[in-house]
Every structure is written in structure tokens, then in C-alpha cells.
Amino acid sequence: MSAVIHRVPIVWPLFFVVSCLASGNPRRGESKTCTPALKHIILRRSVVYCPLFDRTYGWGSHLLSKIEFKGENQMKVLLTRVTLFTVAILLAAATTSRGDGVPATVQYFPHDKVAEMFVKGGNLVKDPGLIVAAGRRGTGQVEYHDKTSHIFIIVEGECTLLAGGTMVDPKRTAPDQMRSADVQGATTYHLTKGDVLTVPAKTPHWFKEIPTTTLAYYAINIDTQ
């Protein structure tokens, strides 16, 4: 049922109105039957089709009991309402799709600003659901994020990073994050300049060893629902 409901609001209301307009307005007291095109839509797509009503009262009685045709003015009002409803849905869809783990706008960062960011550390991009950080770090604890996935791009230095496995005695340090001092059964990766590693959400990961003084890297953090 959910798949049908998703497709009905956008296209079929407008087609319903157009089909009714094309078939003309009934006079008072007259019943109205559906056009073949409209009947096909209801059979295949509509969530309001009821075989009992079809057999007992006919197509026209079932559908037109919901709408009283009182002339062209009322049809114009109905068409306007359906159009506004459709526009509202499209605007809502456009709003919810922006900034969900993707860049919200075009942003440019010159190399000198990027170099400065590697010195002090911080976020180059901070859009809804997407963060691109640049900086240096040392070793730390095992980390686990419920909704955040990482893409690590090593720019300078080298490290040993563990990913996967089971955290040992994890502690919840934030609503969507846990940390621990150790992990068991993880896979070991030795990363150097130019290497890239992806870490999906809900995957323990640990910068366990950094033999160089520091590690310079990009961290692309993508939040998922």
C-alpha cells in the first residue's frame, strides 16, 4: 500500500480533474460515469477503488458522490486546490532533499586557506548531514558512531588504523557515539600519504598507532538517518 500512496498524490489528482473536465459537467439530477481513462487509473492506481461500490452503484455513483458538480466555477476551485496541493508537495520534497548528506551550495577553498586549516584543524564544509574536516591528530580511543560514516584521505604522515570488530567495554559519550579503550576482532590497515579508507556508520574504528609526529588527513563525515 505504501508504494501506491507515494505515487498517487503527485500525478493522479491532476489527471483525475483533467479527465472530469474533458467529459463535461453533469446536469443536476443526472448520474455521471467515468471516462475509460479514469476507470483505468482507478483500477490500476487509486487507493479509493472499491469493487463492491462498482458492482452495486456503478463507477459514476461511487466517485461523484464525493464531488458535487455545480458548474464551471466549482470545477475551477477544485482544480486550483489540487494544483496548490501538488505544488506544496513538490516544494516539501525539494526542501527535504536538500542538504541531506550532500553539498548545499558551491563552495571554494583556496590552497592557502586549506593549509591554514591543516595547521589549526577545523571544518572546511559544514552543511546539514555533511562535514569535511581538515587537520592533524594523534592516537585516540576506539570510536563508534550510530549515524555518521567516514571517508579518510591521508595527506601526510602514516598510521595504523583498526576498523570493525567488537568494542571492549564501550561507554556512551554522546547520543550517537560510543568510545572504548580497546577493540577485538578488528581489521588492521596501515595508511600512508595518498591512501583512502571508508568507515560506514556503526563500525568501530581506532587510530591506534601514529609513528610520525602527527597525521594530516581529510575526514569527510556523512550523516545518515
Summary of the structure (lengths in Angstrom):
residues: 225
radius of gyration: 29.4
end to end distance: 22.9
largest distance: 88.8
contacts: 602
relative contact order: 0.13
helix: 35%
strand: 32%
